[in-house]
Amino acid sequence: MAKDFFVVVEKDEDGFFVGEVPSLRACYAQGRTMEEMLRNIQEVIEMCIEEPYSQNEFIGVQKVSIDYEPSHAHV
C-alpha cells in the first residue's frame, strides 16, 4: 500500500537541501543534493509512520499579519 506525503523543501545557509513532512511530527532530513535529501526523507518517513504518536492532525492554514519595518542597521 502506498501513501503520499507532502515534503516542504528549503535550502539552508550551507547549501544543504532540508526536507520536512508537516503531517509527521519531527520528520526532517537533509542532503547535499535534492536526490540525496529525497532518499533520506523516504527513510525517515518510514521510521516516523511506525510511531503511532508521530502523525499530526491537519487543522488548516491561517494567514498572520504583522507590522514590520525593515531595520537598516547592519550587524
C-alpha positions as MATLAB code, in Angstrom:
seq = 'MAKDFFVVVEKDEDGFFVGEVPSLRACYAQGRTMEEMLRNIQEVIEMCIEEPYSQNEFIGVQKVSIDYEPSHAHV';
ca = [
       0.000    0.000    0.000;
       1.398    3.397   -0.978;
       0.773    6.604    0.939;
       1.770   10.052   -0.296;
       3.261   12.769    1.901;
       3.982   16.409    1.140;
       7.574   17.485    1.791;
       8.467   21.147    2.331;
      11.957   21.710    0.917;
      14.312   24.582    1.724;
      17.972   25.229    1.049;
      19.920   26.162    4.183;
      22.791   28.627    4.561;
      25.336   25.839    3.984;
      23.724   24.809    0.685;
      22.058   21.641    2.004;
      18.541   20.707    0.939;
      16.355   20.283    4.023;
      13.017   18.484    3.836;
      10.220   18.445    6.400;
       6.995   16.445    6.374;
       4.457   18.719    8.102;
       1.985   15.898    8.721;
       4.536   13.863   10.704;
       5.964   15.074   13.997;
       9.751   15.669   13.917;
      10.136   14.250   10.407;
      13.138   16.009    8.843;
      16.014   15.055    6.554;
      18.761   16.788    4.632;
      21.129   16.106    1.781;
      23.796   17.782   -0.323;
      21.560   17.288   -3.386;
      17.797   17.161   -3.842;
      18.062   13.480   -4.759;
      20.012   12.671   -1.590;
      17.519   14.564    0.559;
      14.590   12.731   -1.067;
      16.209    9.341   -0.430;
      16.868   10.344    3.174;
      13.356   11.700    3.778;
      11.827    8.456    2.458;
      13.774    6.505    5.082;
      12.784    8.964    7.806;
       9.103    8.814    6.764;
       9.183    5.021    7.076;
      10.549    5.359   10.618;
       8.081    8.112   11.544;
       4.959    6.247   10.441;
       5.933    3.272   12.608;
       5.435    5.504   15.677;
       1.692    5.818   16.394;
       2.069    9.203   18.108;
       4.038   10.793   15.257;
       1.168   11.752   12.954;
      -0.247   15.243   13.382;
      -3.870   16.052   12.668;
      -4.065   18.735    9.968;
      -6.242   21.602   11.173;
      -5.743   24.227    8.486;
      -3.637   27.132    7.288;
      -4.001   30.587    8.785;
      -2.789   33.922    7.450;
      -0.975   36.041   10.025;
      -0.117   39.732    9.516;
       2.414   41.725   11.495;
       3.556   45.338   11.440;
       7.126   45.292   10.209;
       9.639   47.976    9.402;
      12.934   46.726    8.000;
      15.984   47.602   10.023;
      18.698   49.437    8.169;
      21.316   48.540   10.755;
      23.980   46.115    9.601;
      25.350   43.780   12.227;
];
